[in-house]
Amino acid sequence: MEHYQILDYIKENKQRFLDELFGLIRIPSISSLAKHKPDMYKASEYWKKTILEAGADKAEIYETKGNPIVYGEKIIDKNLPTVLVYGHTDVMPVDPLELWKTPPFEPQIIDEIIYARGADDDKGQAFMHAKAFEFMMKTDNLPCNIKFMIEGEEEIGSPNLGKFCEENKEMLKADIILVSDTGMIAQDIPSITTGLRGLSFMEVEVTGPNRDLHSGLFGGAVANPANVLCKMIASLTNENNEITIPNFYDDVQIISKEERKEMSKAPFNVEDYKKALDLNDVSGEKGYSTNERTGIRPSLDVNGIWSGYIGEGAKTVLPSVAKAKISMRLVPFQDNEKISKLFEAHFKNIAPKNCKVKVEALHGGQAYVSPTDMIAYKAAEKAYTEAFDKKPIPVRSGGSIPIVAAFEEILGIKSILMGFGLESDAIHSPNENYPLFNFYKGIETISLFYKHYTKLMKKDC
Amino acid sequence: MEHYQILDYIKENKQRFLDELFGLIRIPSISSLAKHKPDMYKASEYWKKTILEAGADKAEIYETKGNPIVYGEKIIDKNLPTVLVYGHTDVMPVDPLELWKTPPFEPQIIDEIIYARGADDDKGQAFMHAKAFEFMMKTDNLPCNIKFMIEGEEEIGSPNLGKFCEENKEMLKADIILVSDTGMIAQDIPSITTGLRGLSFMEVEVTGPNRDLHSGLFGGAVANPANVLCKMIASLTNENNEITIPNFYDDVQIISKEERKEMSKAPFNVEDYKKALDLNDVSGEKGYSTNERTGIRPSLDVNGIWSGYIGEGAKTVLPSVAKAKISMRLVPFQDNEKISKLFEAHFKNIAPKNCKVKVEALHGGQAYVSPTDMIAYKAAEKAYTEAFDKKPIPVRSGGSIPIVAAFEEILGIKSILMGFGLESDAIHSPNENYPLFNFYKGIETISLFYKHYTKLMKKDC
């Protein structure tokens, strides 16, 4: 595999790659909304076709209790290494819809950037793997075996993928799992994600009176569940922005001063960060830098809260119910199920007697660490260096891909996280986008990874 | 006017009264939603027709900057006393719609109770006055002059009624304003409202980052406006449920021990109250009883709060904006504009540097006291005693009718609050209702009021 071959192939097929990606993006495969169930099947069919056309020996759609999973493979030699590509075809909801400048499921290119829900996460990023595979097949450059596993429930916590892995251990056997569902520092600063946070996502409900009341006739004499919920949420963090749930930090790994010093070398400009988000100031746990706050420390965020009258104008109602979605990002060694239980117990414990409280764990996943001394990391490093002409920086991401930790647990396979997203891609937000540069550069870098990985694996034997 | 004449007239016209009321209720005149503007005109036309058919000399619809006002009158002798009836034809929004057992604008009678938005507040209650007037006209029993002023913006704070009063002082000249927009203790315990709380209704907005962010990539490093709003709201009341806004209590009237003792004689069963609302416990300012908490003490309630993802399932978003509607009920001598300003200054003062905060006063009104020694009170007392065979109890209501204080200020006329609603009427809530008993008893009591009022006024001369 010569570098120019990849560049030529991309040049020749530039527009077709995009057209094909756009076909996938146009399917509104929002996994959290039941009405989009048929779209999950459409997106899976699209993936099956894509993999087969790229040159797979076979590709199948596997049913689960939830959304289907696409599995495909190209086995060239059982003695060669095997790479298992993981991606997801489901996307986040699109509200608030009024903030989108272009319709979320009608991809458009503006100033060399694709705008659409899923443009980055994870349709754009996963599709790079299909096209890298196609390049290697069509130019006779595939150096090892390749397997694809594309699921449809990542954005809702992959509730059925673990079971699928359990039941298909033999089929999924591989030396490394390759995932592009993370970001890099900047277009000219390549980076490889070496850590992911875990997640506990909770929904809470506080009920006061059995119906909405007139706030004049009852205000002051009946506990208002919205006020109560605010007090409860407020008490979950203290003045240093530490989480107050008892035993919450018990299993948090203490990072050494040396390691923190090493991490602080990653290029980061807090003024640019503030400017990009239009913030007067950053915020977070006392004693930690911005990158540490998302990289090595857990966090607690309200993802949604709602109660009472939220329409236009005034309505003097004392609401019956107040609800919130609250998630915690976890770091290595914090067990998400244990944390969800600690949260539930604490939240019920702080509930005042005059309200009823319900707590539900919606989903979760473990944190993950990808060691920089494994072969796949070294191969990725070489691939980035060749593609970007710059050595990539190892970084810990604040995001979560819960299934990555589960892969290690169930399949015993490590993952390498070659993400090409940018912070400005607005994933999960209105106007999600993905620069064409990153899309094509990703195809290039991924292709180079296979070459270096196979070489290093052979040397290792 | 003989008591049996009223009873006979009601008996003969029972069904027609209801049919006519239902015609009014069917108009979805929600003043806080702009799309219902045409319904405000329909409701005004309906009132004009109703007053004219009842026997008014004239009735007109007056335009304002907002919704129209209906004015009608029957002047029989300029030397006789004049009663000005005030009511409103606008209603509250109906959400959450899914909690209604019957469609809100299709009135239905179930177990002798009318179910519909506006059945009590204030279509049902105001309509009693039209029918009492009709009775007096058709049976030649009207003992004094009568004027009607029915507005369409009470539920949004009567923003244009003050100006209308200013501009029509001569036309609105009267000896007393008669209002049925409050409640009574129980069907067998008549009461007259002698006090109303004032209101400051605020909307607040907290903005963090300039767009919704991924809670993994940013969580812990960027202030979450939903968490911040919870902390800010939580801090507005202390552990004794006292409001913490500086100077908030400065003008609150201290009620003497003797007066509190007198008030405590009103029948009230806290166990029944808790049971009716399905509460484990009542709640509120330390050192005060439930009735005192709504009657003589101010309160602060979240009427609505919303931020982030509030749909089905999980979305790991760190929201850009969080909003809340917060209202304070005020007691006599607390100036609502002063309180709104204190709130705004305090809320901005407690805002953390890392968020932007907006505060808007949506509407408000002053508290009001209706003295028990005025002629109208004594006449009302006699009317209730004759109709219910029981002396009514004077009570302070927690609700607000901001315009009542404005009437006194602008027109120099006191109001008498003859309300026939029950706590179980669920005004402002789903399944608002009004018992037929109260509707007919109201027509009866109101008619008797005119007799006693005119007699006492003549005696007074």
Contacts between the chains, C-beta under 8 A, distances in Angstrom:
chain1	res1	chain2	res2	distance
A	32	B	311	7.4
A	32	B	312	6.2
A	32	B	313	3.6
A	32	B	314	6.5
A	32	B	315	6.7
A	33	B	311	7.3
A	33	B	312	6.3
A	33	B	313	7.4
A	34	B	312	7.3
A	92	B	315	6.0
A	93	B	309	6.9
A	93	B	311	6.2
A	93	B	315	5.8
A	95	B	309	7.3
A	95	B	311	6.8
A	96	B	212	7.7
A	99	B	211	7.6
A	99	B	212	8.0
A	155	B	314	7.9
A	155	B	315	7.9
A	156	B	313	5.9
A	156	B	314	6.1
A	157	B	314	6.9
A	183	B	217	7.2
A	197	B	216	6.1
A	199	B	216	7.2
A	199	B	316	7.2
A	201	B	314	4.7
A	201	B	316	6.9
A	208	B	279	7.2
A	209	B	277	4.1
A	209	B	278	6.8
A	209	B	279	6.1
A	210	B	277	5.8
A	210	B	278	3.8
A	211	B	99	7.5
A	211	B	277	7.7
A	211	B	426	6.3
A	211	B	429	5.2
A	211	B	430	6.8
A	211	B	431	7.6
A	212	B	96	7.7
A	212	B	99	7.9
A	212	B	428	6.9
A	212	B	429	4.3
A	212	B	430	6.7
A	213	B	277	7.4
A	213	B	428	7.6
A	213	B	429	6.5
A	214	B	399	6.4
A	214	B	427	5.5
A	214	B	428	4.6
A	214	B	429	7.3
A	215	B	299	7.8
A	215	B	301	4.7
A	215	B	303	5.9
A	215	B	327	5.9
A	215	B	329	7.1
A	215	B	428	7.9
A	216	B	197	6.0
A	216	B	199	7.2
A	216	B	294	7.7
A	216	B	329	5.7
A	216	B	397	7.3
A	216	B	398	5.0
A	216	B	399	3.3
A	216	B	400	5.1
A	217	B	183	7.2
A	217	B	294	6.4
A	217	B	397	6.8
A	217	B	398	4.9
A	217	B	399	5.1
A	217	B	423	6.9
A	217	B	427	8.0
A	218	B	277	8.0
A	218	B	294	6.6
A	218	B	398	6.8
A	219	B	294	6.8
A	219	B	299	4.1
A	219	B	300	7.8
A	219	B	301	4.7
A	219	B	327	7.6
A	219	B	329	5.1
A	219	B	398	6.2
A	220	B	241	7.9
A	220	B	284	5.1
A	220	B	285	6.5
A	220	B	293	4.2
A	220	B	294	5.5
A	220	B	297	5.8
A	220	B	298	7.2
A	220	B	299	3.0
A	220	B	301	7.9
A	220	B	329	6.6
A	220	B	398	6.8
A	221	B	282	5.9
A	221	B	283	7.1
A	221	B	284	4.9
A	221	B	290	4.6
A	221	B	291	7.8
A	221	B	293	4.2
A	221	B	294	5.0
A	221	B	299	7.9
A	221	B	398	7.4
A	222	B	277	6.5
A	222	B	279	6.7
A	222	B	282	6.6
A	222	B	283	6.1
A	222	B	284	7.6
A	223	B	279	7.7
A	223	B	281	7.9
A	223	B	283	3.8
A	224	B	301	4.9
A	224	B	302	5.9
A	226	B	301	7.7
A	226	B	302	3.7
A	226	B	303	7.9
A	226	B	304	7.6
A	226	B	305	5.3
A	226	B	324	7.9
A	227	B	233	6.6
A	227	B	234	7.8
A	227	B	237	6.9
A	227	B	300	7.7
A	227	B	301	6.6
A	227	B	302	5.1
A	229	B	230	7.5
A	230	B	229	7.4
A	230	B	230	4.2
A	230	B	231	7.8
A	230	B	233	4.1
A	230	B	234	4.8
A	230	B	302	6.8
A	230	B	305	7.3
A	231	B	230	7.8
A	231	B	233	8.0
A	231	B	234	4.3
A	233	B	227	6.6
A	233	B	230	4.1
A	233	B	231	8.0
A	233	B	234	7.7
A	234	B	227	7.8
A	234	B	230	4.8
A	234	B	231	4.3
A	234	B	233	7.7
A	234	B	234	3.7
A	234	B	235	7.4
A	235	B	234	7.4
A	237	B	227	6.9
A	241	B	220	7.9
A	277	B	209	4.1
A	277	B	210	5.8
A	277	B	211	7.7
A	277	B	213	7.4
A	277	B	218	8.0
A	277	B	222	6.5
A	278	B	209	6.8
A	278	B	210	3.8
A	279	B	208	7.2
A	279	B	209	6.1
A	279	B	222	6.7
A	279	B	223	7.7
A	279	B	354	6.3
A	280	B	353	5.6
A	280	B	354	5.8
A	280	B	355	7.9
A	280	B	356	7.6
A	281	B	223	7.9
A	281	B	353	5.3
A	281	B	354	4.4
A	282	B	221	5.9
A	282	B	222	6.6
A	282	B	354	7.1
A	283	B	221	7.1
A	283	B	222	6.2
A	283	B	223	3.8
A	283	B	352	7.5
A	283	B	354	4.4
A	284	B	220	5.1
A	284	B	221	4.9
A	284	B	222	7.6
A	285	B	220	6.5
A	290	B	221	4.6
A	291	B	221	7.9
A	293	B	220	4.2
A	293	B	221	4.2
A	294	B	216	7.7
A	294	B	217	6.4
A	294	B	218	6.6
A	294	B	219	6.8
A	294	B	220	5.4
A	294	B	221	4.9
A	297	B	220	5.8
A	298	B	220	7.3
A	299	B	215	7.8
A	299	B	219	4.1
A	299	B	220	3.0
A	299	B	221	7.9
A	300	B	219	7.8
A	300	B	227	7.7
A	301	B	215	4.7
A	301	B	219	4.6
A	301	B	220	7.9
A	301	B	224	4.9
A	301	B	226	7.7
A	301	B	227	6.7
A	301	B	318	5.4
A	302	B	224	5.9
A	302	B	226	3.7
A	302	B	227	5.1
A	302	B	230	6.8
A	302	B	307	6.9
A	302	B	308	6.5
A	302	B	319	7.5
A	302	B	322	7.9
A	303	B	215	5.9
A	303	B	226	7.9
A	303	B	308	5.2
A	303	B	309	5.7
A	303	B	314	7.4
A	303	B	315	6.2
A	303	B	316	6.0
A	303	B	317	5.3
A	303	B	318	7.3
A	303	B	319	7.4
A	304	B	226	7.6
A	304	B	307	6.7
A	304	B	308	3.8
A	304	B	309	4.2
A	304	B	310	4.7
A	304	B	315	7.1
A	304	B	317	7.4
A	304	B	319	7.4
A	305	B	226	5.3
A	305	B	230	7.3
A	305	B	305	5.8
A	305	B	306	6.8
A	305	B	307	5.1
A	305	B	308	6.6
A	305	B	310	7.5
A	305	B	322	7.2
A	306	B	305	6.8
A	306	B	306	4.8
A	306	B	307	7.7
A	306	B	310	4.2
A	307	B	302	6.9
A	307	B	304	6.7
A	307	B	305	5.1
A	307	B	306	7.7
A	308	B	302	6.5
A	308	B	303	5.1
A	308	B	304	3.8
A	308	B	305	6.6
A	308	B	325	7.1
A	309	B	93	6.9
A	309	B	95	7.3
A	309	B	303	5.7
A	309	B	304	4.2
A	309	B	325	6.4
A	310	B	304	4.7
A	310	B	305	7.6
A	310	B	306	4.2
A	310	B	323	7.7
A	310	B	325	7.8
A	311	B	32	7.2
A	311	B	33	7.1
A	311	B	93	6.0
A	311	B	95	6.8
A	311	B	304	8.0
A	312	B	32	6.1
A	312	B	33	6.2
A	312	B	34	7.2
A	313	B	32	3.4
A	313	B	33	7.3
A	313	B	156	5.8
A	313	B	362	6.8
A	314	B	32	6.4
A	314	B	155	7.8
A	314	B	156	6.0
A	314	B	157	6.8
A	314	B	201	4.7
A	314	B	303	7.5
A	314	B	325	6.7
A	314	B	327	7.5
A	314	B	362	4.7
A	314	B	363	5.7
A	315	B	32	6.6
A	315	B	92	5.9
A	315	B	93	5.8
A	315	B	155	7.9
A	315	B	303	6.1
A	315	B	304	7.1
A	315	B	325	7.5
A	315	B	428	6.9
A	316	B	199	7.2
A	316	B	201	6.9
A	316	B	303	6.0
A	316	B	327	5.7
A	316	B	400	7.7
A	316	B	428	6.4
A	317	B	303	5.3
A	317	B	304	7.4
A	317	B	428	5.5
A	317	B	429	7.2
A	318	B	301	5.4
A	318	B	303	7.3
A	319	B	302	7.6
A	319	B	303	7.4
A	319	B	304	7.4
A	322	B	302	7.9
A	322	B	305	7.1
A	323	B	310	7.7
A	324	B	226	7.9
A	325	B	308	7.1
A	325	B	309	6.4
A	325	B	310	7.8
A	325	B	314	6.7
A	325	B	315	7.5
A	327	B	215	5.9
A	327	B	219	7.6
A	327	B	314	7.5
A	327	B	316	5.7
A	329	B	215	7.0
A	329	B	216	5.7
A	329	B	219	5.1
A	329	B	220	6.6
A	352	B	283	7.5
A	353	B	280	5.6
A	353	B	281	5.3
A	354	B	279	6.3
A	354	B	280	5.8
A	354	B	281	4.3
A	354	B	282	7.1
A	354	B	283	4.5
A	355	B	280	7.9
A	356	B	280	7.6
A	362	B	313	6.8
A	362	B	314	4.6
A	363	B	314	5.7
A	397	B	216	7.3
A	397	B	217	6.7
A	398	B	216	5.0
A	398	B	217	4.9
A	398	B	218	6.8
A	398	B	219	6.2
A	398	B	220	6.8
A	398	B	221	7.4
A	399	B	214	6.3
A	399	B	216	3.3
A	399	B	217	5.1
A	400	B	216	5.1
A	400	B	316	7.7
A	423	B	217	6.9
A	426	B	211	6.3
A	427	B	214	5.5
A	428	B	212	6.9
A	428	B	213	7.6
A	428	B	214	4.7
A	428	B	215	7.9
A	428	B	315	6.9
A	428	B	316	6.5
A	428	B	317	5.6
A	429	B	211	5.2
A	429	B	212	4.3
A	429	B	213	6.5
A	429	B	214	7.3
A	429	B	317	7.3
A	430	B	211	6.8
A	430	B	212	6.8
A	431	B	211	7.6
